[in-house]
């Protein structure tokens, strides 16, 4: 039956809303039902256009793979501005969140009237709630320089601001599809999640009106802690572009506290050792706010060092639910929504295809195992649990150049289990899971197309 895009989107939204409120819903007729084929599903760690490159000459195996990512429909103007700083950009995942993390940090410093990280931290949640609404860098900075309370809304912060925990109260998720070896944007469907009433109502400290002379402790120094290398390096281009665009536009609008904001680049390596070394370097360089890390597990690893140094850690892409209650002494924030919201949307995407058995494969870290547990719980809420779901994991490897993971035994277990849906939660290294499934003669749907 032919269905218009508008009708299809409405059905998806209604189905996801029902799942978020109670339990999952599904079509009576599974989409392209064929119990002999195994469908692949992914998450924000691997649903991007760089992922097929990890499979090299077997990139066709991602054909038909679908999954969810935290993603807001991005205005064309914003995409053009991103491309102006990185013309080679081929995806936009977390670019908006990176942009907003930098802008919110700058606005918080301007309102605080100082680059003291503790004072900046006290302003961050308030920047997104309760004041005069503003939607551009220049407009918001102008209000902040007058000491006026603001409510920042932009590309990723659209419906509600931050919770008391320093993370988004609401989110938007996209269901994305690989057609061939590229994501088909025409098939992307967006669903809102979260609760606007969860946004903080606490008043921040009163903003300081900027004097004519630059502040004595300017400039504001931001340090990057983004995955330029390692398993999450495929996500770096949009993260880096978002941060670079924000710095460019903040400084074009007059900077913060009378001076241009300074950016010091840094790599988290998707590796705790690399990330800790970068944090130490930023501390020595006088950084006030660290933008990162890319992966939740890396932020968890460096957070004690950041807190001890009294700096702000602000991630554009951490989603592990465990970070909501991390012992951060008020210094950790994120523009990416926690996985409790993504897990519900992801469970619905899988259930709409009418699977009989589901295998969930996750990298063994706070992101992978946390999201795996959330999806499992959501499936159980929908009455899909017990012997219908199999959980597997893999060690992502250690060191700056870890060897490829070996998932051959896990692939054989999935084949013996008889799963017709496999959710893969990981980063670039998770491509080896797909390769192992194909080598084990698991009848992947991509091979039947």
N, C-alpha and C positions, 0 to 999 in steps of 0.2 A: 504494500500500500504506500503510495506516495504521500509524504507529509511535508508541509511547508516548514521552513527553518523557524519561523515564529512559533508555530504549533509545537514543533519538537522541543524548542527551548522552554516553552511553558510547561510541557510535560516533565522535562528534566527538573525544572525548578520545583514543581509541585511534589515530585517524588523525593527530591533531596530534602525539601522542607519537612515532609512527613517523617523521614528517617531521623532528621535532627531532633524532632520533637518526641518521637516514640520509637519506632522501629523501621526497618527498611521496607521499601515497596518495590515491586518488580513488574515487568510486563508479563502478561499471561503467555505471550509467545516470545521465547528467547530470540534475540537478534541473531540471524544466520545460524540457528541452532544446528550443531553437529557434534555429537558427543565423542566422535572419533578425533576431533581436533582440539588442541590445547591453546587457549588464548593466553597472551602475555599482558600483564599490567605493570605500570610503573608509577613512580612518584616524582616529587620535585627534584630529587637527586639525579634522575636519569631521563626525565621527559624533556629533552632539549635537542636541538638540531646537531649538536656536536657528538651526541651519544653513538650514533651509528658508526662514526669513525673508529671507535674503540673495537669494533668487530672486523675492521679492515675489509677483506674480500668476502666476508659473510654478512655484510651490513644489511642484506635483504631480510635477515631474520627478524628485524624489528617491524617489518611491514604488518600493519594491523594492530600493533601494540597500542594500548591506550592507558591513560592514567590521569591523575589530578596534580595540579600545582597551585599554590597560592598565586593568583594572578587577577589583576583588575583589567578590564578593557582599557587599553592605553590610547590616549588621544594621538592622532597622527602627528600633531605638532610636537608632542613630547618625543615620539620616535625620531622625527627629523632632527630634533636638537641632540638626541643621543648619537645619531649617526654623524653629526657635525664634529663630535669629539672622537668617534671611532667609526670611520666609514666601512670597516670590515665586519662590523657587528652583524651576526646572523640570528640573533635571538635576544629576547628582552627579559628573561626570567630574573627576577629580583633587582632589575635595574631601577624600578620605581622605589622599591624599599631602600635601596642604597642611597638614592638621591634624597629621599625623605629623612633618612638617619642623619645625613650630613647637615641638611637644612635645619632640622629640629635642634641639633646640637648648637648650630650657629645662633639660632633665635634664642635658645636658652641662655647662652653666654651673654648675648646682647641685653636681655632682660635682667640677668643677674648683675650686669655692670662690671663683670670681672671674668677672668679666665680661670679662677679657682675651681677645680673640678667638683668639689663638694657643693659649691653654690650653683654650678651649672646643673648638677644632678637634681637639685631641689626644684628646678624650673621645668625640667623636661616633660613630665606628665602634664603640668599645667599649660604648656604651650599648645597642647592638642585639645584642651577642654575649656569651655565656659566663658571665654572672652569675646572680643570683637572678631568675627570670622574674617580670615584673609586667605587668599588662594595663590598668591605669587610671592616669590622671594622679595622683590622690591617693595611690594605692599606691606608684607609682614615685617620686614626690617624697619620700614618707616614708622610703623606703629610701635614696634619694640623700642626704637630709639627715643620715643616720647614716653617710655615707661608704661605703655598701655597694655593691659592684659589682652592676649590674643587667643584665638582658636584656629590653629593651622589646619587647613584642608588642602590636599593636593592629590597627586596621582595614586598613592597607595592608601592614604588616610582620607577616606571619602565619607563614610557614614557616621562613625563615632570615633572618639579619641582613645587615649590609653586608659587602661585599668590602673588601679593602685599599684599593681605589680610591674608596671612599666612596659606593657605590651598591648597590642591592638584588642579592643573589645569586640570588633567585628572584622570580618574578612570576606574576600571574594575568591572563589576557586574556579579554575577552568578545567573542564574535561578536554584533554588533548588527544589527538590521534596521529599516529604515524601512517602516512600513505607513501608507500615506497620507503625511501630513506629520509624523508623530511616530514616535519609536522605540518598538517594541513590546517591552517588558521581558519579556513572556511567552516571547518567542522567543530571549532572550539565553542563550547557552551559554558556560560558563566552562571554560577550559583552563589548567592550570598549566604553567610553563616555568622553565628555569634549573636550577641545580645547588646543592643545599644545601652540598656540600663546598667550594664556592667562598667561603663566608663566612669572614671573617677570624678567625684564631685568636690574633692578637697581643693581649697584655694591655695595657689602657690604663694611664695613670698612676693610682696609688692615689687613690681619692676622698677628699675632705676632709670631715670631720664638721663640720656647721654649728655655730657658736657661738651663744650666746643672742642677742647683739646682731646687728643687720643688718650685712652686709658693708659695708666702707667704700666699695667701688666699685659697689655696687648703686645704682639698679636696672639690670637687664638691659634693653637697648633693642634692639628688633627693627625693621627697616625693610622695608616692603613694596616689591617691585619686580615687580608683577603687571600683566597687560595690561588695564588699565581702558579703554584706547582702542586703535585700530589693528586690524589684520587678525585678531588673536587675542582681541579683546574679547569675542567670544561665549563664551569659556571663563572669563571673569573671575568671574561669579557664584558657581560652586561653589568656585573657588580662594579667593575672598575669604571665603566663608562658612566654609570649613574653617579658615582662619587665625583668623578672629574667634572661632569656637567654641573653638579651642585656647587662645587668650588668656583667654577668659572662664573656662574650666575650670581653667587653671593658677592664675589669681588667686583663684578660689574655693577652691582647695586650699592657699592660703597664699603663693602667689607663689614667687619664686626668691631665695635669699640674704636672705630676710627682708623683701622688698618686692615689690609688684606689678610684673609685667613691663609695660613700656611699648611700645606699638605706634605707629610713625610711618608713616602711609600713603604710598604712592608708586606712580607709574605707569611702566611700561616702554614704553608706547606702541606695542609691537611694532615699535620703531624705535630703532636704535642711538643717534641723537642725543638723543632723549627720555630713553632709559634712562641714558645717561652723565650727563645733567643731574641725574637723580634720584639716581644714585649719589653725585655730588658733593655734593648737598644732604644726603644721609644721612651722609656723612663729616663735614661741617660740624656736623651735629646730634649727633654722638657715638654713632651707631648701632654696635652690636657685631656683629650678624648680619643680613644682608640675605636676605630670603625671596623668591626669584625667580632669574632672570627666568622669564617664561612660555615664550618660545620659545628653543630651543637656540642659534640664531644670535645672539640678543640677549645671552645669557649669555656666549657666546664673545667678543662685542664688548666687554663691560664687565669681563670677568674680569681683564685686566691692571690696570685701575684699582683694582679691589677688592683684588687681591693686593698692589699697591704700597702701599695704605693699611693693609694688615694686617688686613682684615676677613674674615669668613666669608661665602661666597655659597652659599646652600642652596636649590636649586630643587625644587619639587614636580612639575614637568611637563616638564623637559628630557629628551629621549630620544635625541638624536643620539649615535651610537656613538663619534664622534670625541672627545667630551668625557671618555670614560674615560681617555684618555691626555693630556689637556690639561695644559699646564704651569701648574699651579695652586699649587705649593708647599704642598700640603696644606690649602688653604683652600676647596676646592670640593666640594660634596656634592649628592646628589639622592635623592629618594625614588621617583622614576619610574624604571622599568627602561630600560636601553639598547635601541635599536631592533634590535640583533642578535636579540633574543628575539621582538619583535613581527613582524619581517620573515618569520620562519619560520611563525608562526601565520597571517599574512596570506596568504602564498603558498598555504598549505593551503586556506584558505577559498575562494580563487579556483579552484584546481584541482579542488575537489570538484564544481564546477558544469560541468566538462568543456568548457572553452573550446577553440577552435581557434587563435585569435590574441589576444594580449593587448597593449594599449597601456598604458604607465605614464606618467602625466603628473605632474610634480613642480614645486613652486616651487623656484627656484634659490637655495637656501641650505643650510646644513649639515644641517638637518632633512630637507628635501625630497629633495635629491640623495643624502644618506646613506642614507635609507630606500629610495629608488628602487634604489640599487645593491645593497642587501641583498636586496630582493625579487627582483631580476633574478638574483642569484647563487643564491638558493634555488630559483627556477624552473629554472635550468640544472641544478642538482643533481638535480632531479626529471626531467630529460630534456626539459624544455620551454624551449628557447632558440633561438638563431640567428634565422632569419627568421620565427619565430613570435611574437617579442616586439619591440615598437617603443618606444623611449624618447623622450619629449618633455619640454620644460621651459618655464617662463615666468618672467619677471622680476616679482616681487611688487609693484614700485612703490616709490618713495621719498617721503619727506616725511611729515608728520603726517596729511595728507589726500590720499593718492595717488589718481590716476584709476583707474577700473576697468581690469583687464587686458584685452588684446585677444588672444583665442585663436582667431580665425577661421581663420587659416592652419593652426594645429595641428589644428583640427577637420576641415578638409578633408583633411589628411594621414591622420588616423585613418579617415575614411570610405574613402579610396582604399586604405588598407592592408587594410581588411576586418576590423578587430578586432571580436570579439563580446564582449569584456570590456575595460573601461576602469577602471583604478585611478587615482584622483585623490588626490594627496598634497599637502595644502595647508591653509590656514585659511579664513576667511570669504571671502577674495577668490577662492577656487577655485570658487565658485558660478558665476563667469563662464565657466569651462570647460564646465560642464553647459549653460549657456545657449547657448554657441557650438556645441556638439554638436547641440543641437536645431535651431538656426538653419541648420546645414549639412545638415539632413535625415538625420542619423544616426539609424537606427531604434532609439531607446532603448526598453528594455523597459517603462518606465513609461508610454509613450504607447500601448502595446498592451494595457494592463490595463483 
